[in-house]
Amino acid sequence: MLTKADDFPVHQLPEPIATSGTDRNFYDRYFFNGYTMDGRVFFAAALGVYPHLNVMDAAFSVIDNGVQHNLRASRLLRSERMDTKVGPISIEVIEPLKKLRLRVDDNAHGIKADLLFDARANAVEEPRFTYRHGPRTVMDYTRLTQNGGYEGFVSVNGKRIDIAPDSVTGTRDRSWGVRPIGLADPQPAAPPRPPQFYWLWAPLNFSDRFMLYHNNAEGSGIPWNTASVMGALGDAEPVHMARCGSEIVYKSATRHAKSAVIETVTPDGAAWRAELTPRFNFYMSGIGYMHPEWGHGHYKGENALGYDTYELATVNENDPRFWHVQAFCTARLFGPETERTGAGVLEQLVIGPHAPSGFKELMDTAP
């Protein structure tokens, strides 16, 4: 089946672009977040393409006065992966790896946005994420991550929030490959693997640089994919750290961080330390992650649009819908003759055992 994308020199297989390998879990996704350094403004968005499920979905969330507003949309893909618009939500690549436009047009739920992401630094290719359970490939994907500034506006029920690049920064990513999407596989590889997932991701912005860190770990605490990157602004090449690690202090009766420390060492032996203080949680189910009805790739019909809100002060953090968070953090960075204060997020999803954290069961919590 030929589609518009076949007229671009982007093929990777002797197949039309509509055919993405053989795994039904292949996906292609955009993610954005943006915030002021004091956390007064915070928004996030996502758009995902699922070629073998013939679905495209998108979401936009914004926090205003302690309320997280979540707008979600889904439609039939019809194999046209270049048409990156779902209901009122659209993404346009203005200049690849530099500028992208995110729009939320008029809709019945009073959420609007027109935002231009402009890169502050070069995009970073993270190490390939490949995880298998026996013969079954559970994850196999690549992600690029890029920090930038935003210009435009967000509107919530007629209240306009102007966005300027000197005050609103954030991070975008693009990931593509294989990970669980849509309905769960009715028969995973035998014997079944007990639920376990440990994930941290921390993109941080400072006045003259950025820092990235992530950790996917087994229940023993041994990472199966971890890395850290430090970069100056502009076209400077980012520095991939020689080693890295983190330590989390959890809020009592939760699996969410009260504080965190990230320590990294450059290839030439220079040590860096980032101290993170979470201010509030953004709940990732607002943009589809682990949502029971609007999960990524779920078939919702020809066109569907949904909206809900979360009162941040009353969220039950141990409800599975709210396990996956991006905690907005104040970040202090210490390095050779360097001390900076900035901001960023600490994304967390901790399910099942994790020995260094003291977790032994599916969802036991910190004392």
The 8 nearest C-alpha neighbors of each residue, nearest first, counted from 0:
[[1, 15, 2, 17, 18, 78, 16, 14],
 [0, 2, 15, 5, 3, 17, 16, 4],
 [3, 1, 4, 5, 79, 0, 17, 78],
 [4, 2, 5, 6, 79, 81, 1, 7],
 [3, 5, 6, 2, 7, 81, 16, 80],
 [4, 6, 3, 7, 2, 16, 15, 1],
 [5, 7, 4, 3, 8, 2, 9, 1],
 [8, 6, 5, 4, 9, 10, 3, 16],
 [9, 7, 10, 6, 5, 4, 11, 16],
 [10, 8, 7, 11, 5, 4, 16, 6],
 [11, 9, 12, 8, 16, 13, 15, 5],
 [10, 12, 9, 13, 14, 16, 19, 8],
 [11, 13, 14, 10, 15, 20, 16, 19],
 [12, 14, 11, 15, 10, 16, 18, 20],
 [15, 13, 12, 18, 16, 10, 17, 11],
 [14, 16, 17, 18, 1, 5, 0, 13],
 [15, 17, 18, 5, 14, 4, 10, 19],
 [18, 16, 15, 78, 19, 50, 0, 2],
 [19, 17, 16, 15, 20, 14, 50, 51],
 [20, 18, 17, 21, 16, 25, 50, 51],
 [19, 21, 18, 22, 12, 25, 23, 14],
 [20, 22, 19, 23, 18, 25, 51, 24],
 [23, 21, 24, 25, 20, 177, 19, 51],
 [22, 24, 51, 25, 21, 52, 50, 177],
 [25, 23, 177, 22, 180, 179, 178, 26],
 [24, 26, 177, 176, 23, 22, 49, 19],
 [27, 25, 49, 175, 48, 176, 177, 24],
 [26, 28, 175, 48, 47, 174, 49, 176],
 [29, 27, 47, 174, 173, 46, 48, 175],
 [30, 28, 173, 46, 45, 172, 47, 174],
 [29, 31, 45, 172, 171, 44, 173, 28],
 [32, 30, 171, 44, 43, 170, 45, 172],
 [31, 33, 43, 169, 170, 42, 171, 44],
 [34, 32, 169, 42, 168, 41, 167, 43],
 [35, 33, 41, 40, 167, 168, 38, 169],
 [34, 36, 167, 38, 37, 40, 166, 39],
 [35, 37, 38, 342, 34, 341, 166, 167],
 [36, 38, 35, 39, 40, 329, 342, 34],
 [39, 37, 35, 40, 36, 34, 41, 327],
 [38, 40, 37, 35, 41, 34, 36, 63],
 [41, 39, 34, 38, 35, 42, 62, 63],
 [40, 42, 34, 62, 33, 61, 38, 39],
 [43, 41, 61, 33, 60, 32, 62, 34],
 [44, 42, 32, 60, 31, 59, 33, 61],
 [45, 43, 59, 31, 58, 30, 60, 286],
 [44, 46, 30, 29, 58, 57, 286, 31],
 [45, 47, 57, 29, 28, 56, 58, 30],
 [46, 48, 28, 56, 55, 27, 57, 29],
 [47, 49, 55, 27, 26, 50, 28, 54],
 [50, 48, 26, 54, 52, 51, 53, 55],
 [51, 49, 53, 52, 48, 78, 17, 54],
 [50, 52, 23, 53, 49, 25, 24, 19],
 [51, 53, 54, 49, 50, 23, 296, 181],
 [54, 52, 76, 50, 51, 75, 77, 49],
 [53, 55, 76, 75, 49, 52, 74, 296],
 [56, 54, 48, 76, 74, 47, 73, 49],
 [57, 55, 73, 47, 72, 46, 85, 74],
 [58, 56, 46, 72, 45, 71, 85, 47],
 [57, 59, 71, 286, 45, 44, 70, 72],
 [58, 60, 44, 70, 43, 69, 286, 71],
 [61, 59, 69, 43, 68, 42, 70, 285],
 [60, 62, 42, 68, 67, 41, 63, 43],
 [63, 61, 67, 66, 41, 68, 65, 42],
 [62, 64, 66, 65, 61, 67, 40, 68],
 [65, 63, 66, 62, 67, 39, 310, 40],
 [64, 66, 63, 311, 62, 310, 67, 312],
 [67, 65, 310, 63, 62, 64, 309, 311],
 [66, 68, 62, 309, 308, 61, 69, 63],
 [67, 69, 308, 60, 61, 62, 307, 66],
 [70, 68, 60, 285, 307, 306, 308, 59],
 [69, 71, 306, 59, 58, 305, 60, 68],
 [72, 70, 58, 305, 304, 57, 306, 69],
 [73, 71, 304, 57, 303, 56, 86, 85],
 [72, 74, 56, 303, 302, 55, 85, 299],
 [75, 73, 302, 301, 55, 54, 76, 85],
 [74, 76, 54, 301, 77, 53, 55, 300],
 [77, 75, 54, 53, 78, 55, 79, 74],
 [76, 78, 79, 75, 53, 54, 80, 50],
 [77, 79, 76, 17, 80, 53, 50, 2],
 [80, 78, 77, 81, 2, 82, 76, 3],
 [79, 81, 82, 78, 83, 48, 76, 4],
 [82, 80, 79, 83, 4, 3, 2, 78],
 [83, 81, 80, 84, 79, 76, 85, 89],
 [84, 82, 81, 89, 90, 85, 80, 91],
 [85, 83, 89, 88, 82, 86, 90, 87],
 [86, 84, 88, 72, 87, 73, 57, 89],
 [85, 87, 88, 72, 84, 304, 302, 73],
 [86, 88, 104, 103, 85, 106, 89, 105],
 [89, 87, 103, 85, 86, 102, 84, 104],
 [88, 90, 84, 102, 83, 101, 85, 103],
 [89, 91, 101, 100, 83, 102, 84, 92],
 [92, 90, 100, 99, 93, 101, 89, 83],
 [91, 93, 99, 94, 95, 100, 98, 90],
 [92, 94, 99, 98, 91, 95, 100, 97],
 [93, 95, 98, 97, 92, 96, 99, 91],
 [96, 94, 97, 92, 98, 93, 99, 91],
 [95, 97, 94, 98, 122, 118, 121, 99],
 [98, 96, 118, 94, 95, 117, 99, 93],
 [97, 99, 117, 94, 93, 116, 118, 95],
 [100, 98, 92, 93, 116, 91, 115, 101],
 [99, 101, 115, 91, 90, 114, 116, 92],
 [102, 100, 90, 114, 113, 89, 115, 91],
 [103, 101, 113, 89, 112, 88, 104, 114],
 [102, 104, 88, 112, 111, 87, 113, 89],
 [103, 105, 87, 111, 102, 106, 88, 112],
 [106, 104, 111, 87, 103, 107, 109, 110],
 [105, 107, 108, 109, 104, 87, 110, 111],
 [106, 108, 109, 105, 110, 304, 306, 305],
 [107, 109, 106, 110, 306, 156, 70, 105],
 [108, 110, 156, 155, 107, 106, 111, 157],
 [109, 111, 155, 154, 108, 156, 106, 112],
 [112, 110, 103, 154, 104, 153, 105, 109],
 [113, 111, 153, 103, 102, 152, 154, 114],
 [112, 114, 102, 151, 152, 101, 103, 153],
 [115, 113, 151, 101, 150, 100, 152, 149],
 [114, 116, 100, 150, 149, 99, 117, 101],
 [115, 117, 149, 99, 98, 148, 100, 147],
 [118, 116, 98, 148, 147, 97, 149, 115],
 [117, 119, 147, 97, 120, 146, 98, 148],
 [120, 118, 147, 232, 146, 233, 117, 148],
 [121, 119, 232, 233, 118, 234, 146, 122],
 [120, 122, 234, 123, 145, 233, 236, 118],
 [121, 123, 145, 144, 143, 120, 96, 124],
 [122, 124, 144, 143, 125, 145, 121, 237],
 [125, 123, 143, 142, 126, 144, 122, 141],
 [124, 126, 142, 143, 123, 127, 141, 144],
 [127, 125, 128, 124, 141, 226, 224, 142],
 [126, 128, 141, 140, 129, 125, 139, 142],
 [127, 129, 140, 139, 141, 126, 138, 130],
 [130, 128, 139, 138, 127, 140, 131, 136],
 [131, 129, 138, 137, 136, 139, 128, 132],
 [132, 130, 136, 137, 135, 133, 134, 129],
 [133, 131, 135, 134, 136, 137, 130, 188],
 [132, 134, 135, 131, 188, 189, 136, 190],
 [135, 133, 132, 136, 131, 188, 189, 137],
 [136, 134, 132, 131, 133, 137, 188, 187],
 [137, 135, 131, 138, 130, 132, 134, 139],
 [136, 138, 131, 130, 178, 135, 132, 179],
 [139, 137, 178, 130, 177, 129, 136, 140],
 [138, 140, 129, 177, 128, 176, 130, 178],
 [139, 141, 176, 128, 175, 177, 127, 138],
 [142, 140, 127, 174, 175, 128, 176, 125],
 [143, 141, 174, 173, 125, 124, 144, 175],
 [142, 144, 124, 173, 123, 172, 125, 122],
 [145, 143, 172, 123, 122, 171, 142, 124],
 [146, 144, 122, 171, 170, 172, 123, 121],
 [147, 145, 170, 169, 119, 118, 120, 171],
 [148, 146, 118, 119, 117, 169, 168, 170],
 [147, 149, 168, 164, 117, 167, 116, 169],
 [150, 148, 164, 116, 115, 167, 163, 168],
 [149, 151, 163, 162, 115, 164, 114, 116],
 [152, 150, 114, 162, 113, 161, 115, 163],
 [151, 153, 161, 162, 160, 113, 112, 114],
 [152, 154, 112, 160, 111, 159, 161, 113],
 [153, 155, 159, 111, 158, 110, 157, 160],
 [156, 154, 110, 158, 157, 109, 159, 111],
 [157, 155, 109, 158, 110, 154, 108, 159],
 [156, 158, 155, 154, 159, 109, 110, 111],
 [159, 157, 155, 154, 156, 160, 153, 109],
 [160, 158, 154, 153, 157, 161, 155, 152],
 [161, 159, 153, 152, 154, 162, 158, 155],
 [162, 160, 152, 151, 159, 153, 163, 150],
 [161, 163, 151, 152, 150, 167, 160, 149],
 [162, 164, 150, 165, 166, 167, 149, 151],
 [165, 163, 148, 149, 150, 167, 166, 168],
 [166, 164, 163, 167, 148, 168, 149, 150],
 [165, 167, 164, 163, 35, 168, 36, 162],
 [168, 166, 35, 34, 164, 149, 148, 163],
 [167, 169, 148, 33, 147, 34, 149, 35],
 [170, 168, 33, 32, 147, 146, 34, 148],
 [171, 169, 146, 32, 145, 31, 147, 33],
 [170, 172, 31, 30, 145, 144, 32, 146],
 [171, 173, 144, 30, 143, 29, 145, 174],
 [174, 172, 29, 143, 142, 28, 30, 144],
 [173, 175, 142, 28, 141, 27, 143, 172],
 [176, 174, 27, 140, 26, 141, 28, 142],
 [175, 177, 140, 25, 26, 139, 141, 27],
 [178, 176, 25, 139, 138, 24, 140, 26],
 [177, 179, 138, 24, 137, 180, 139, 176],
 [180, 178, 24, 137, 177, 181, 183, 138],
 [181, 179, 296, 295, 24, 178, 182, 183],
 [182, 180, 296, 297, 295, 183, 294, 179],
 [183, 181, 180, 184, 297, 296, 179, 185],
 [182, 184, 185, 181, 179, 180, 186, 187],
 [183, 185, 186, 187, 182, 179, 181, 180],
 [186, 184, 183, 187, 182, 188, 191, 189],
 [187, 185, 184, 188, 189, 183, 191, 190],
 [188, 186, 184, 189, 185, 191, 135, 190],
 [187, 189, 135, 190, 191, 186, 133, 132],
 [190, 188, 191, 187, 192, 133, 186, 132],
 [189, 191, 188, 192, 187, 133, 193, 132],
 [192, 190, 189, 188, 193, 187, 186, 132],
 [191, 193, 194, 190, 132, 189, 195, 188],
 [194, 192, 195, 191, 351, 361, 190, 352],
 [195, 193, 351, 192, 350, 361, 196, 352],
 [196, 194, 351, 350, 193, 352, 218, 197],
 [195, 197, 350, 349, 198, 351, 194, 348],
 [196, 198, 349, 216, 215, 348, 350, 217],
 [197, 199, 215, 348, 347, 214, 349, 196],
 [198, 200, 347, 214, 213, 346, 201, 345],
 [199, 201, 213, 346, 212, 345, 202, 214],
 [200, 202, 345, 212, 344, 211, 203, 346],
 [203, 201, 211, 343, 210, 344, 212, 200],
 [202, 204, 343, 210, 209, 342, 201, 211],
 [205, 203, 209, 342, 341, 343, 208, 210],
 [206, 204, 341, 208, 207, 209, 340, 339],
 [205, 207, 208, 204, 341, 339, 340, 209],
 [206, 208, 205, 232, 231, 209, 204, 230],
 [209, 207, 231, 205, 232, 230, 206, 204],
 [208, 210, 204, 230, 203, 205, 229, 231],
 [209, 211, 229, 203, 228, 202, 230, 204],
 [212, 210, 202, 228, 227, 201, 203, 229],
 [213, 211, 227, 201, 200, 226, 202, 228],
 [212, 214, 200, 199, 225, 226, 201, 227],
 [213, 215, 225, 199, 198, 224, 216, 222],
 [214, 216, 198, 224, 222, 197, 223, 225],
 [217, 215, 222, 197, 221, 223, 220, 214],
 [218, 216, 219, 220, 221, 222, 223, 197],
 [217, 219, 353, 352, 220, 354, 216, 195],
 [220, 218, 354, 217, 221, 353, 355, 216],
 [219, 221, 217, 218, 216, 353, 354, 355],
 [220, 222, 216, 217, 219, 223, 218, 215],
 [223, 216, 221, 224, 215, 217, 225, 220],
 [222, 224, 216, 215, 221, 225, 217, 214],
 [225, 223, 215, 222, 214, 128, 216, 226],
 [226, 224, 214, 213, 215, 222, 223, 227],
 [227, 225, 213, 212, 243, 214, 228, 224],
 [226, 228, 212, 211, 240, 239, 243, 213],
 [229, 227, 239, 211, 238, 240, 210, 237],
 [230, 228, 210, 238, 237, 209, 211, 239],
 [229, 231, 237, 209, 208, 238, 210, 232],
 [230, 232, 208, 235, 207, 209, 233, 237],
 [231, 233, 120, 208, 119, 207, 235, 230],
 [234, 232, 120, 235, 119, 231, 121, 118],
 [233, 235, 121, 120, 236, 232, 231, 119],
 [236, 234, 233, 231, 237, 232, 230, 121],
 [235, 237, 234, 238, 230, 121, 231, 120],
 [238, 236, 230, 229, 235, 239, 228, 231],
 [239, 237, 229, 228, 230, 240, 236, 265],
 [240, 238, 228, 227, 237, 241, 229, 265],
 [239, 241, 265, 227, 242, 228, 264, 266],
 [240, 242, 266, 265, 264, 239, 243, 263],
 [243, 241, 240, 264, 263, 244, 226, 265],
 [242, 244, 263, 262, 227, 264, 226, 240],
 [245, 243, 262, 261, 263, 246, 242, 214],
 [246, 244, 261, 260, 262, 247, 259, 243],
 [245, 247, 260, 259, 261, 248, 244, 258],
 [248, 246, 259, 258, 249, 256, 260, 245],
 [247, 249, 258, 257, 256, 259, 250, 246],
 [250, 248, 256, 257, 255, 247, 254, 365],
 [249, 251, 257, 253, 256, 255, 252, 365],
 [250, 252, 365, 366, 253, 249, 364, 254],
 [253, 251, 364, 365, 366, 250, 254, 363],
 [254, 252, 364, 255, 251, 250, 365, 317],
 [255, 253, 364, 249, 365, 256, 349, 250],
 [256, 254, 253, 249, 250, 257, 347, 322],
 [255, 257, 249, 258, 250, 248, 247, 254],
 [256, 258, 250, 249, 248, 277, 255, 276],
 [259, 257, 276, 248, 256, 275, 247, 277],
 [260, 258, 247, 275, 246, 274, 248, 256],
 [259, 261, 274, 246, 245, 273, 275, 262],
 [262, 260, 245, 273, 272, 244, 274, 263],
 [261, 263, 272, 244, 243, 271, 245, 273],
 [264, 262, 243, 271, 242, 270, 240, 272],
 [263, 265, 270, 269, 242, 240, 268, 241],
 [264, 266, 240, 268, 269, 241, 267, 270],
 [267, 265, 241, 268, 240, 264, 269, 239],
 [268, 266, 265, 269, 264, 241, 240, 270],
 [267, 269, 265, 266, 264, 270, 241, 240],
 [270, 268, 265, 264, 267, 271, 335, 266],
 [269, 271, 264, 263, 334, 268, 265, 272],
 [272, 270, 334, 263, 333, 262, 264, 269],
 [271, 273, 262, 333, 261, 332, 263, 334],
 [274, 272, 332, 261, 331, 260, 333, 275],
 [273, 275, 260, 331, 330, 259, 332, 261],
 [276, 274, 330, 259, 258, 328, 329, 260],
 [275, 277, 258, 328, 329, 278, 330, 274],
 [278, 276, 328, 327, 326, 279, 275, 258],
 [277, 279, 328, 327, 276, 326, 280, 329],
 [280, 278, 327, 326, 277, 281, 328, 311],
 [281, 279, 326, 325, 324, 282, 327, 278],
 [280, 282, 325, 324, 326, 283, 279, 327],
 [283, 281, 324, 284, 321, 285, 280, 323],
 [282, 284, 285, 324, 288, 286, 323, 281],
 [285, 283, 288, 287, 290, 286, 282, 289],
 [284, 286, 283, 69, 287, 282, 60, 288],
 [287, 285, 58, 284, 283, 288, 59, 45],
 [286, 288, 284, 294, 290, 293, 285, 295],
 [287, 289, 284, 283, 290, 294, 286, 295],
 [290, 288, 294, 284, 287, 320, 291, 323],
 [289, 291, 294, 284, 287, 293, 288, 292],
 [292, 290, 294, 293, 289, 320, 287, 284],
 [293, 291, 290, 294, 297, 287, 289, 299],
 [294, 292, 290, 287, 291, 297, 295, 71],
 [293, 295, 290, 287, 289, 297, 292, 288],
 [296, 294, 297, 180, 287, 181, 293, 288],
 [295, 297, 181, 180, 54, 49, 298, 294],
 [298, 296, 181, 295, 294, 299, 293, 182],
 [297, 299, 300, 296, 54, 181, 73, 74],
 [300, 298, 303, 297, 73, 74, 301, 302],
 [299, 301, 302, 298, 74, 303, 75, 73],
 [302, 300, 74, 75, 303, 299, 73, 298],
 [303, 301, 74, 300, 73, 75, 304, 299],
 [302, 304, 73, 72, 299, 74, 300, 305],
 [303, 305, 72, 71, 73, 302, 306, 86],
 [306, 304, 71, 70, 72, 303, 307, 69],
 [305, 307, 70, 69, 71, 108, 304, 308],
 [306, 308, 69, 68, 70, 309, 305, 285],
 [307, 309, 68, 67, 69, 66, 310, 306],
 [308, 310, 67, 66, 311, 68, 314, 307],
 [311, 309, 66, 312, 313, 65, 314, 67],
 [312, 310, 314, 313, 65, 309, 66, 67],
 [311, 313, 310, 314, 65, 66, 309, 315],
 [312, 314, 311, 310, 315, 309, 316, 65],
 [315, 313, 311, 316, 312, 310, 309, 321],
 [316, 314, 317, 318, 313, 321, 312, 319],
 [317, 315, 321, 318, 314, 322, 253, 319],
 [318, 316, 315, 319, 322, 253, 321, 254],
 [317, 319, 320, 321, 316, 315, 322, 314],
 [320, 318, 322, 321, 317, 316, 289, 323],
 [321, 319, 318, 322, 290, 284, 289, 323],
 [322, 320, 319, 316, 323, 318, 282, 317],
 [321, 323, 319, 320, 348, 316, 317, 324],
 [322, 324, 348, 321, 283, 347, 282, 325],
 [325, 323, 282, 283, 347, 346, 281, 326],
 [324, 326, 346, 281, 345, 344, 280, 327],
 [325, 327, 280, 345, 344, 277, 279, 281],
 [326, 328, 344, 277, 279, 278, 343, 280],
 [329, 327, 277, 276, 343, 344, 278, 342],
 [328, 330, 342, 276, 275, 341, 277, 343],
 [331, 329, 275, 342, 341, 274, 340, 328],
 [332, 330, 340, 274, 273, 339, 341, 275],
 [331, 333, 273, 339, 338, 272, 340, 330],
 [334, 332, 338, 272, 337, 271, 273, 331],
 [335, 333, 271, 337, 336, 270, 338, 272],
 [334, 336, 337, 269, 333, 270, 271, 338],
 [337, 335, 334, 338, 333, 339, 271, 269],
 [338, 336, 334, 335, 333, 339, 332, 271],
 [337, 339, 333, 332, 334, 336, 340, 331],
 [338, 340, 332, 331, 341, 337, 333, 205],
 [341, 339, 331, 330, 332, 205, 338, 342],
 [342, 340, 205, 330, 204, 329, 331, 339],
 [343, 341, 329, 330, 36, 204, 328, 203],
 [344, 342, 203, 328, 202, 204, 327, 329],
 [343, 345, 327, 326, 328, 201, 325, 346],
 [344, 346, 201, 326, 325, 200, 347, 327],
 [345, 347, 325, 200, 199, 324, 344, 326],
 [346, 348, 199, 324, 198, 323, 345, 325],
 [347, 349, 323, 198, 197, 322, 350, 324],
 [350, 348, 197, 196, 198, 347, 254, 351],
 [351, 349, 196, 195, 361, 362, 197, 348],
 [350, 352, 361, 195, 360, 362, 194, 196],
 [353, 351, 359, 218, 358, 360, 195, 354],
 [354, 352, 218, 358, 356, 355, 220, 219],
 [353, 355, 357, 219, 356, 220, 358, 218],
 [356, 354, 357, 353, 220, 219, 358, 218],
 [357, 355, 354, 358, 353, 247, 365, 249],
 [356, 358, 354, 355, 353, 359, 365, 352],
 [359, 357, 352, 353, 356, 354, 360, 363],
 [360, 358, 352, 357, 353, 351, 363, 354],
 [361, 359, 351, 352, 363, 362, 358, 350],
 [360, 362, 351, 350, 363, 352, 194, 359],
 [363, 361, 360, 351, 350, 364, 358, 254],
 [362, 364, 360, 358, 361, 359, 365, 351],
 [365, 363, 253, 252, 254, 362, 366, 358],
 [364, 366, 252, 251, 253, 249, 254, 250],
 [365, 251, 252, 364, 250, 253, 249, 363]]
